[in-house]
Amino acid sequence: MLSKDYSAEFKQRFADRYADGATITMLQHEFGLTKSTVKLWRERIDQGGVGAIDRPKKNNRYPQEFKLRVVEAYLRGEGDYRALALEHGVRNSAQIRDWVKRYREGGEDALVVHPSGRRRKEPAGEETLEQRCARLEMEVEILKRMSASATALSAAGGSTR
């Protein structure tokens, strides 16, 4: 599905015309939108004002309990995907359809939130004080041996190179 971003001014003009009582057909022709977009925007404006038709700034992560509550509402026949999306504040009704499908295929566990994207490397364990002391003592011992070796070479008349 192609998605088009509309400016804030465009959406504000739409909301103003809707508030003035323009019909779905009028809004459709005047703004060059599909009937489904006009209906969706009208419903979102009714639910949450003009800001409700803006694109979200970030992706939402819904907890498993929330998903389960919405899925169970759908399965009890409390509304279709679109009505439940509006009622529960889910931006896209296809998201609910996906939850229902996953629930039917895998039960409650299929609704668990999994982190997306590339896994982060596990940070190296912090060095304990004892480990640090032991490492530093070894470094000092190595430096002492190198220094003694260089001193012995120069005393014997050799070069350190």
N, C-alpha and C positions, 0 to 999 in steps of 0.2 A: 504494500500500500504506500503510495507516495504521500509525503507529508509536506505541507507548505507552512512556512512561518508567516504570520500576518503581523503587521506593526501594531503597536499599542494604540495609535490613532485610529487605525482601521477598526480595531475591536471596540474602541470607545464609540465610534460613529455607529457601529452595529448595535451596541447596547442602547445608545440614545434613540435610534429608530425603533428598536424593540419596545423601549419604554413609551414611545409615542403611540404605540399600538399597531405598528406595521404587521401585516400577516406574514406567514411563512413564505408564501409565493412572492410577495413584495420584497422581502429580505433576500430571497434566493436570487431574484433578477437584479436587484439593485447592487448586491455585493458580489454576484457571480459565484455563489456558494452552492453546494449540493443541498438537497432537502435534508439529508441526514445530519450534515454539519450544522445547518440552521437549527434543527430540533435539539441537537446536542448542546449547542451554545446557549439556546434559550433555557434549557433545563439547568445548565450549570449556572447561568446568571440568576435564575430563580432560587437555586440552592445557596449560592455563595457570593453573589454580586459579580461585577465585571471582572475582578481579579481571578475568578474561577475559570475563565476561559484562557488564561495565560498558560504557557508551557511551564512545567515545573523546573526549578533551577537545578534540581538533582533527582536522581532516581530514588524512589521510596523502597524501603525494606520493611515488609510487613511481618510481624511475629507469627509463629505457627498458630498460636491461639486465635489470633484475629482471622487468619485464613480459614481455620476450621469453623469458626463461628459463621463466616460468610458462606462457606460451602454447605454447611448444615442448613442454613436459611434457604439456600437454593433448592436443596434436596427435599425440604419440607414444603416447597412450593410457595414460599413467601414473596416471590417475584422472579422476573427474568434477569438475565445477566446485567442488562442495562439499568434496570430499576435498582438492583442491589448495589451496583457500582455507584450510582448517585447517592443512595441512602447511606452507604458506608464510606464514601469519600475516596473510592478507588478511581483513578483517572481513566482507566480503559476497561471496558467490560470484557475484552478478550482476556484480560488478566484473570478474571474470575472463571471464565471458561477453562483456562489452563489449569487453575487450581482444582476445579471439579474433575477434570480429566485425570490429573495426577492422583487425586484422592481415590477415584474409582479403580485406578490401576495399582496403587500401592498403599492405600490406607493413610492414616494420620502421619506416618513417618515420611511419606512422600512430600509433605508440606513443610518439612524442616528447612530453615534458611541455611543455605550453603554459601560460604564466601565465594565470590566470583573473581575471575582474573588470575593472574600469576601468583603462585605461592611465594611468600617471603622466605628468605633464608632464615634459619633458626640462628639467633644471635649466639656467638660463642659464649660458653659459660664464663662467668666472672672468675678471675683468678683469685684464689684465696690468699690471705696474707702469708700463710706458710709456703704456698707454692711460689709466691713472688720472692720471698726470702731465699728459698732454695735456688731459684733461677739466678738471682743476683749474686749469690755466693759462688755459683759455678762461673758466672761471667768474671768475677773478681779473680778467681783462681786461674782462669785462662789468661787474663791480662797479666797476672803475676808471672806465670810461666813464660809468656811472650817477652816480658820485660827482662826476666832473668836470662833467657836465651839470647836476647839482643846484647845484654851486658857482657855475657861470656864471649860472644863473638867479637865484640869490639876490644875486649881485653886480650884476646888471642891475636888481634891484629887483622881480623877479617872484616869484611863489609857486611852491612845489614841488608844489602840488596841481594 
